[in-house]
Amino acid sequence: GDVLTVPDPGLRPTHLIDTQLAFADREPEHGDRVQIHHGTRETPARLAWLGGRFWQLRLEQPLVPAPGDRLVVRQIAPPDTLGGGRVLEAHPKKHGPSRELLADLERRARGELTHEPSEVVGERLRKTRVRRFEEAARQPPPKPLSESAHQLEQRLRDGGLEPPLDSELDPDDLAALREAGSAIRVSRNLHYHRDALAQARERIIALAGRHGGAITLATLRDELGTSRKFAQALLEHFDSEKLTVRRGDEHVLRKPPRGL
């Protein structure tokens, strides 16, 4: 499993790899310990989810990968192949998910940044953040909400976990509330007030904690005292937000990121 190479700054041992992975049956969770196979070498590693199909491998023994190299991910006990993928960045820094990082990994997955050093990428991300901050500072302040929009916000707040359908609401006022961050789209025809959605999130976390980390549509419906329609919309929303992941009839609470 050793690697012999001419002097090359791009080929050196690393304990961190940013990867694009795909899994056969079930997707592992952030922090899971797995076995990574690269060439004829293998090492245990922790998985750190970065968003979408992207993961950082935190290796217990160093590997010498290059962008584009293939990897196999196996379960440690009992031994089983979970999936595989390829190396996108062979020498990243230890990091968690972010919007800029996700965009960078998407470009790497398309082959646009395969050979760019992580230091260059980091500097570009820093400049991107500064530029976005400057652009935000130049943006005019949001328009004040109209009286009817304030009334609609109160209606959503009063609706709590069973808000009115979008078809019952003024679309212009709803758009204004969405721009102000007061109304959050949960499904194609349903918005929640941000306070109600935050409350639902806390109750889902607490409910999952009382049921071994997993909940069903029926248990959430009973916990919230809502109809099946609203409970299902909330579960699908929090699945898409990566708070939970669906496995059969259950929605499993993802492990909270550690050390991020």
N, C-alpha and C positions, 0 to 999 in steps of 0.2 A: 503493500500500500504506500510505500514511500514515493516521493516525487523528486525527480532529478531534472533540473532546468538550467539554462544559461541565466546569468544575472538579468532579472526582469522585475521592475518595481510592481508590476501588476500581478506577479505570481509570488506570493509569500503566505505564510501561515496566518490563519484568522480564526477567531472564536465567534465571530458574528457574520451572518450571511442574510441578505435580504433576498427573498425568493417568491416565485409564483408557484402555488401548489394547487393540486386538485386531488380530491379524495373519492374513493369508490363508493362507500356506503354512508358512513357518518362523518361529519366534520368534527375534528377534535376541538377542544376549548383552549382558550388562552391559558398558558402555564402548564399544559400537559407535557409530560416527559416522554419522549419518543426516541427511537433509534434512527439515525441518519446514515444512509449508505451513499458514498461518493466514490466512484471508481471501485477499487477493491478495499477501500478503507471505510470504517464505520465508527461512529461515536454517539453516545447519548446526547440529547439536547433538549432544551425547553423551547416550546413554541410560543411566540409572541405575536398576536394577531395585529396586523397593521391596517386592516380594512379590505373588504372585498375578498379577492383570492390571494392577497399578499400577506406573507408572514415573515417575521425575523426569526432565524434559528440562532439560539444562544447555546453554543457547543461546549461540551465538557472537555473535549480534546480537540486540538486544532486540525483543520483541514486546509488544503491548498487548492481552492477552486478558482475557476475563471468564469466570467460572465458567459452564460449559455450552457454551462455544464449541467448535466442531468443528475437528479437526486431521487432516491427512493426513501420514503418515510414508512417505518414499520413500528408496530406496537411492540413494547418491550415484553410484557407478560399478560396473557400468553402470546407468543410470537405470531404476528399476523401483519400482512402488508396493508397499510392504510391508504396509501396513494403515492404521489410523486410530483415532481415538477422540475424547475430549472433555476439556476442562479441568475439573479438580476444585478446585484451589487455584491462583490466579493469582500469588500472591506468597509462596511458602513460603520457609523457610530451606533452606540446603543440608543435606541429611540422608541417612541411609541407612535401611534397613528396621528396623522395630521392631514389637512386638506392638501397642503403643498407636497407632502411626501407621497400621497396617493397619486397625484398628478404626475410626479416624477417617475414613480414605479410604472404607471400606465405607459409612459413614453419609453421606458426601458423595455417593457414587455413587447412593444411594437418595434424594438430594435433601433430606436432613435438615439439612445444615450448609452449604448452598450459599453463603450470604452472610455467614458468620461470618469475621471477620478472622483471619489466621494467628496474630497475637499472642494473641488470646483462646484459640484452639485450643492454642497452646503452653502457656499458663498452665493450661489444663484438664488437659493431659497431665502437666504437672509435679505438679499436685495428685493426679492419679490414681496416679502412681508413689509419692508420699508415702503415700497411703492404703493402697496395696497393701503397702508396706513395714511400715506400722504393723499391718496385719492379719496379716502374716506373723509379726511379732514377738509377737503375741498368741496365735498358734497353739500348742497344746501340742506338746511334742517328740514325734517319731514313736515309736510303740511299738517296743520292742526286738524283734528277730527271734527267732522260736522256733528251737529246735535243728533241727527238720525244715526250716525255711526256710534256715538256714545250710547244711544239707546239700544242699538244692536249688541254692543259689547256687554251691556248689562243683561240683555236677554240670554246671551251665551253663558255669562257667569251664573245666572239663575238656573239655567238648564243643567249645570253641573255635568254629571256623567251621562246624561241623556239629553244632549242639546238638540235643537230643532234641525231638520234637514236643510241643506242648502237651497232647495227649491222653495222654501218658505221665507228666505232671506233676500234682502236687496243685494244684488251682486256687486254694485259699486261700493257700498258701505263695507261689505265683506272683504273686498279687495283692499280697502283702506286699512281695515283692522289687521289683515294678513301682513301688509307692508309695515305696520307699526309693531308687529310681533305679538299682538294680543290674541289673534285667532290663528290656530294651527290646523292645517289640513290633515285629517286622519285617514280618510278614504275618499273615493271619487266624489261623493256627494255629502260629506260630513266634515264639519269643523268643530273643534273644541276650544274653549277658552284656555289660555296657557296655564292658568292656575288649576283648572280642573284636570288638565292633562298631567301636570306635576303631581297632583294628588293621586291620580290613577297609577302613575309610575311607582310612587312610594308604596301604595297598597299591594301592587303586584309583587314588588320585591319582598315585602313582609309576608305575603301569602305563600310565595315560593319557598321562603325560608322555613315556614311551618310544615311544608309538604315535601321535604327532601330536595328542594331546588327545582321542582317541576310543578306545573299547574295545568289544568285542563280548561276547556271552554266552560264546562259546567261549574267547576269550582270557582272560577272568576265571576261568572254570572251570579252565583249565590252570594259570593263575598261582596260584590258591588251592589247587589239588589237591582240589577238592570235586566233588560231583555237580552236574548241571545244575540240579536243584531248588534247592539252596542258593545257587548263583551267581545264578539268576534272582531269588530272593527279595531278595538283597542289592542287585541292580541296581534293582529296582522301589522298594525302600526309599530308596535314595539319589537316585533320580529325584524321589520325593515330597519329599525333604528339600532339593531344589534344588541338590544337589551336581553332578548330571549332568542332562542333558536327552536324551530319546530322539529320534533322527532316523533313521528306517528301522530297519536292523538294528544301528545303532551307538548308543552312549550317549556323548554328548559332554560333556566336563568344562566346566562353566561357568567363565567367567573370574572370578578372585577379585576381590571388590570393591576398588576403588582409591580411596584418600583417604577411606574411611569409618571 
